[in-house]
Amino acid sequence: MTENIIDIKSLKKIYKVGKEEIHAVDGIDLSIKKGEVLSICGTSGSGKSTLLNLIAGLEKPTSGDIIFNNKNISKMSEKQKTVFRRDHIGFIFQSYNLIHTQTALENVSMPLMFKKIRKKERMKMSKQVLQKVELGDRYQHKPNQMSGGQQQRVGIARALVSNPEIVFADEPTGNLDSKTSDEVMSLMVKSIKENNQTLIVVTHDETIAKYADRTLHIKDGKIDKIVHKLTEDRQ
């Protein structure tokens, strides 16, 4: 039986706007398995991005627990969460978040600098992962010399280079056309599955769900339904 990598219990995030309380995440219980591709879908304001930020330790929950391999992320200090993200997590963003003055190779190697890996080894590891995302001929290209799809592949390579246990992708295809979106998602899921990593994708595009083992539909901060690849379970 595949083990859970994350267990979420009674998770809430409440924002106060004047006297009003906004329940962005409202009592979510969820388990995520190691090696799973999980898609979180919902309209703008549904709470999907807040949920991702909470799981990744980027925001502190109002209440509830997020257990990652028996460690409670929600109880960690900011310093501990920074180390946790460095050692266990990769991020892929809609806007790519590449440094425009740096080459693809330099952008991909950035996470390895924070791990104090020597330059020669950083370059070797970065080249290997760029080859995996089919950019072996783009090492020295800067972002403005690449298409949107190529830039997102650099973003994927950067997220994967340190071999994280979990990769979070926030609207990773939001700036891409449908054909390029399919290419990027196929490549990303292939790379994740090969390394038995866990991928959590937040998106408003329900066509992304075909790449996921499960899709969570979020509405008003709650799980509205969970759709599996072959079956549909309503909560």
C-alpha positions as CSV (number, residue, x, y, z in Angstrom):
1,M,0.0,0.0,0.0
2,T,1.3,3.5,-0.9
3,E,2.1,5.6,2.1
4,N,0.7,9.1,2.7
5,I,3.3,11.8,2.3
6,I,0.8,14.5,3.6
7,D,-2.1,14.4,6.0
8,I,-4.2,17.5,6.4
9,K,-6.6,17.7,9.4
10,S,-9.3,20.2,10.0
11,L,-7.4,22.9,8.1
12,K,-8.7,26.5,8.3
13,K,-7.5,29.8,7.1
14,I,-9.5,32.9,8.1
15,Y,-8.8,36.4,6.9
16,K,-10.3,39.4,8.6
17,V,-11.4,42.3,6.4
18,G,-12.6,45.0,8.8
19,K,-15.3,43.2,10.9
20,E,-15.9,40.6,8.3
21,E,-14.2,37.1,8.4
22,I,-13.3,35.4,5.1
23,H,-13.0,31.7,5.4
24,A,-10.6,31.1,2.5
25,V,-10.0,27.4,3.6
26,D,-12.8,26.1,5.8
27,G,-12.1,22.8,7.6
28,I,-10.4,20.6,5.0
29,D,-9.4,17.0,5.7
30,L,-7.2,15.4,3.1
31,S,-4.5,12.7,2.6
32,I,-2.0,12.8,-0.3
33,K,-0.1,9.8,-1.3
34,K,3.6,9.6,-2.2
35,G,4.0,9.6,-6.0
36,E,0.5,11.0,-6.5
37,V,-0.4,13.7,-9.1
38,L,-3.1,15.8,-7.4
39,S,-5.0,18.6,-9.2
40,I,-6.8,21.2,-7.2
41,C,-9.4,23.0,-9.3
42,G,-11.7,25.9,-8.6
43,T,-12.8,29.3,-9.7
44,S,-11.0,32.5,-8.7
45,G,-11.6,33.1,-4.9
46,S,-12.5,29.4,-4.2
47,G,-9.5,29.0,-1.9
48,K,-7.4,26.7,-4.1
49,S,-4.2,28.9,-4.1
50,T,-4.6,29.5,-0.3
51,L,-4.7,25.7,0.2
52,L,-1.5,25.3,-1.8
53,N,0.2,28.0,0.1
54,L,-0.8,26.4,3.4
55,I,0.4,22.9,2.4
56,A,3.7,24.4,1.2
57,G,4.3,26.3,4.4
58,L,4.1,29.7,2.8
59,E,1.2,30.7,5.0
60,K,0.3,29.9,8.5
61,P,-3.1,28.2,9.1
62,T,-5.6,29.7,11.5
63,S,-6.2,26.2,12.8
64,G,-5.6,22.6,11.9
65,D,-2.6,20.5,11.1
66,I,-0.5,19.7,8.0
67,I,1.6,16.6,8.7
68,F,4.5,15.9,6.2
69,N,6.3,12.6,6.9
70,N,5.3,12.8,10.6
71,K,6.4,16.4,10.9
72,N,3.8,19.1,11.6
73,I,4.5,22.0,9.2
74,S,1.9,24.2,10.8
75,K,3.8,24.1,14.1
76,M,7.2,25.0,12.6
77,S,8.9,28.4,13.0
78,E,9.5,30.5,9.9
79,K,13.2,29.5,9.9
80,Q,12.2,25.8,10.1
81,K,9.7,26.2,7.3
82,T,12.4,27.9,5.1
83,V,14.7,24.9,5.6
84,F,11.8,22.5,5.0
85,R,11.0,24.2,1.7
86,R,14.7,24.2,0.6
87,D,15.1,20.5,1.4
88,H,11.8,19.0,0.4
89,I,9.9,21.2,-2.1
90,G,10.1,22.5,-5.6
91,F,7.9,25.3,-7.1
92,I,6.6,25.9,-10.6
93,F,4.9,29.3,-11.3
94,Q,2.5,30.6,-13.9
95,S,4.8,33.6,-14.7
96,Y,7.9,31.3,-14.9
97,N,9.8,33.6,-12.4
98,L,13.1,33.3,-14.3
99,I,16.0,35.7,-13.9
100,H,16.2,37.5,-17.2
101,T,19.9,38.3,-17.1
102,Q,20.8,34.6,-16.5
103,T,20.9,31.7,-18.9
104,A,18.7,28.6,-18.6
105,L,21.6,26.7,-17.0
106,E,22.1,29.5,-14.4
107,N,18.4,29.7,-13.6
108,V,18.1,26.0,-13.1
109,S,21.1,25.8,-10.8
110,M,19.8,28.5,-8.4
111,P,18.2,26.1,-5.9
112,L,21.5,24.1,-5.7
113,M,23.4,27.3,-4.6
114,F,21.2,27.5,-1.5
115,K,22.2,23.9,-0.7
116,K,25.9,24.9,-1.0
117,I,26.6,22.4,-3.8
118,R,29.9,23.2,-5.7
119,K,29.6,24.9,-9.0
120,K,31.0,22.1,-11.1
121,E,28.4,19.7,-9.6
122,R,25.6,22.3,-9.9
123,M,26.3,22.7,-13.6
124,K,26.4,18.9,-14.2
125,M,23.1,18.4,-12.4
126,S,21.4,21.3,-14.1
127,K,22.5,20.1,-17.6
128,Q,21.1,16.6,-16.8
129,V,17.7,18.0,-15.8
130,L,17.6,20.4,-18.8
131,Q,18.2,17.4,-21.1
132,K,15.2,15.6,-19.4
133,V,12.9,18.5,-20.3
134,E,14.2,18.5,-23.9
135,L,16.2,21.7,-23.6
136,G,19.7,20.2,-24.0
137,D,20.4,22.7,-26.8
138,R,19.3,25.7,-24.8
139,Y,21.8,25.8,-21.9
140,Q,23.1,29.2,-22.8
141,H,19.8,30.8,-23.9
142,K,18.3,33.6,-21.8
143,P,14.6,33.8,-21.2
144,N,14.0,36.4,-23.9
145,Q,15.6,34.0,-26.4
146,M,13.0,31.3,-25.6
147,S,9.3,30.7,-26.2
148,G,6.8,30.6,-23.3
149,G,6.8,26.8,-23.4
150,Q,10.6,26.7,-23.3
151,Q,10.6,29.1,-20.4
152,Q,8.2,27.0,-18.5
153,R,10.3,23.9,-19.2
154,V,13.2,25.8,-17.6
155,G,10.9,26.5,-14.6
156,I,10.1,22.7,-14.4
157,A,13.8,21.9,-14.6
158,R,14.6,24.4,-11.8
159,A,11.9,22.8,-9.6
160,L,13.2,19.3,-10.2
161,V,16.9,19.8,-10.1
162,S,17.3,19.3,-6.3
163,N,15.1,16.2,-6.5
164,P,12.4,17.4,-4.1
165,E,9.8,15.0,-2.6
166,I,6.9,17.3,-3.5
167,V,6.5,19.8,-6.4
168,F,3.9,22.5,-6.3
169,A,2.7,24.0,-9.5
170,D,0.5,27.2,-9.3
171,E,-1.4,27.7,-12.7
172,P,1.7,26.3,-14.5
173,T,0.0,26.5,-18.0
174,G,-1.9,29.7,-17.4
175,N,0.3,31.7,-19.9
176,L,0.4,29.0,-22.6
177,D,-1.7,28.0,-25.5
178,S,-3.5,24.7,-25.4
179,K,-1.0,22.8,-27.5
180,T,2.0,24.0,-25.5
181,S,0.0,23.4,-22.3
182,D,-0.4,19.8,-23.2
183,E,3.2,19.4,-24.1
184,V,4.4,21.0,-20.8
185,M,2.0,19.0,-18.7
186,S,2.9,15.7,-20.3
187,L,6.6,16.3,-19.8
188,M,6.1,17.5,-16.2
189,V,4.0,14.5,-15.2
190,K,6.4,12.1,-17.0
191,S,9.4,13.5,-15.1
192,I,7.5,13.4,-11.7
193,K,6.4,9.8,-12.2
194,E,9.9,8.6,-13.2
195,N,11.2,9.9,-9.9
196,N,8.2,8.8,-7.7
197,Q,7.7,12.4,-6.7
198,T,4.4,14.0,-5.6
199,L,2.9,16.8,-7.8
200,I,0.2,19.2,-6.6
201,V,-1.2,21.4,-9.3
202,V,-3.5,24.3,-8.7
203,T,-5.5,25.4,-11.7
204,H,-8.8,26.8,-12.9
205,D,-8.4,24.8,-16.2
206,E,-10.3,21.6,-15.7
207,T,-8.6,20.0,-18.8
208,I,-5.5,19.7,-16.6
209,A,-7.4,17.1,-14.6
210,K,-6.7,14.4,-17.2
211,Y,-3.1,14.3,-16.1
212,A,-4.0,13.9,-12.4
213,D,-4.6,10.7,-10.4
214,R,-7.2,12.7,-8.4
215,T,-8.8,16.1,-8.8
216,L,-10.1,18.1,-5.9
217,H,-12.8,20.6,-6.7
218,I,-12.8,23.5,-4.2
219,K,-15.7,25.8,-3.6
220,D,-16.0,28.4,-0.9
221,G,-13.0,27.0,0.9
222,K,-14.3,23.5,1.1
223,I,-13.9,20.3,-0.9
224,D,-16.9,20.2,-3.2
225,K,-16.0,16.8,-4.7
226,I,-13.1,14.6,-5.5
227,V,-12.8,13.0,-8.9
228,H,-10.6,10.0,-9.5
229,K,-9.4,9.0,-13.0
230,L,-12.0,6.3,-13.3
231,T,-14.5,7.1,-10.6
232,E,-16.1,10.1,-9.1
233,D,-16.6,10.4,-5.3
234,R,-18.7,13.2,-3.9
235,Q,-18.1,14.4,-0.4
